[in-house]
Amino acid sequence: MTTASIDKEWHRFTFNERIARFAVYLCLVSAIVWSWQTVEVIPEFLYDAPAQFADMFQRMVPMDYGFYPESIHAALIETLNIATLGTLFTLVFAIPLALLNAPNITPSKTLNWIAQFFLVSSRSVNSLVWALLFIALFGPGVLAGVMAIAVRSIGFVGKLLAEAIAEVNMGTIEALRATGASWMSILLKGYWPQVMPAFYSIVLFRWDINVRESAVLGLVGAGGIGVVLNDAQNLFEWQKVSMVLLSIFAVVIIAEALVIHIRNKLI
């Protein structure tokens, strides 16, 4: 019994696939080279960066611990208030937009598109840009920071909440509809119990993010610890700058631990 010889050689990718992969790699390398040229890195500054960092670090120590009760503590409380109020104001707009964006609650494609437009518009603009806009409207201060955080968070909370609503088990919903339950009863008894864990997770996660974003809004005059940091930097008071940075780091870590603890208790 003879065995037929195999003339074909096995290849992992076809010729067209290899060409496509090469084209992707070429585009990626070209984009990196083009981006690097656009950045216009100054070699002298790049080579001198380690020495400059060491010099700045020497200026930052020892930290000015007396600066914390003087100015930092009140600014940190203000930062937390901005994050908390901004997150709460977000829910006023994010929940209705999430309901309009969820196709199993709002079957109208037009309303879905309108809600998605506002959600995308909110996410597409950075918090600092929103802060600059609201500073022009309301003047510098906490109100501009709260509004910037609130508007920026609408797209994040609304999109994730709409996705959670769209993934609920419709068997319970259909059973409530069959009994003649009202729209509000269906929403509260059918959708809410299923969406509640995701809702708390989304809100807590966004508050955690807002605490971090609120820390830098003061750099443009929107209140919070960023104002203290900006003033210390402008006056070259590096020992105070290091104390502010350490305080921000500590608050972020505490907020992270608090969010994890509350989430484990609620969910």
C-alpha positions, 0 to 999 in steps of 0.5 A, a space after each residue: 500500500 502506497 502513501 500519496 505524497 503531499 505537495 502542499 506546504 502548510 502556512 499559518 496565514 494566507 498570502 492576502 492575510 500576510 499582506 493585510 498584517 504587513 499593512 497594519 504594522 506599516 501603518 502603526 509604525 508610520 503613525 508612531 514616527 509621524 506622532 513623534 515628529 509632531 511632538 517636537 521633543 527637544 533633545 537637550 531638555 530630554 537629556 537634562 530631565 533626570 538632573 532637573 527631577 533630582 533638583 526639584 525633588 531636593 527642593 520638595 523635602 522636607 515637606 511643610 507639614 504645617 501647611 496642611 492645617 493652614 490651607 490644605 485641609 479646607 481645600 481637600 474638603 472642598 474637593 470632596 464636596 465638588 466631587 459629591 455634589 457633581 455626582 449627585 447632580 449627574 443623576 438628575 440628567 443621566 437617569 432620564 437619558 439612560 431610560 431614553 437610550 435603553 431600547 427595551 424601555 424606549 423603542 423609538 429609534 429617534 429618542 434613542 439617537 437623541 439620548 445617545 447624542 447627549 451622552 456622547 457629547 458629555 463624554 467627548 469634552 474633558 472636565 477641564 474644558 467644561 470647567 473653563 466654560 462654566 468659569 466663563 458663565 458663573 465665574 471662578 469658584 466651586 460652582 463651576 467645578 461642580 457643574 463641570 464634574 456633573 456635565 462630564 459624568 452624565 455620559 459615563 453614568 448614562 451610557 453604563 446605566 442604559 447598557 445595564 437596563 438593556 440587559 435585564 431579564 425581560 421575563 419579569 417585565 412581561 409578567 408585570 405587563 400581563 397583570 396590567 401593572 402601570 409603567 411606574 410599577 414596572 420600572 420600580 418592581 421589574 427593572 430596578 431590582 435587576 439594575 440596582 447592583 449595577 447602578 450602585 457600582 456605576 455611581 460609586 465608581 464615578 464618584 471615585 473618578 470625580 474625586 481625582 478629577 476634582 483635584 485638578 479643576 482648581 488649576 483653571 480656577 474651579 475650586 478645590 485643592 488644585 487652587 492651593 497646588 497652583 498657587 504653591 507652584 507659581 510661588 515656587 514653594 516646592 515644600 508646600 507642593 510636595 505636601 499638597 501632592 501627598 495629601 491628594 494621593 492619600 485622599 485618592 487612596 482613602 476614597 478608593 478603599 471607601 468605595 470598595 468597602 461600600 460596594 461590598 456592603 451594598 452588592 
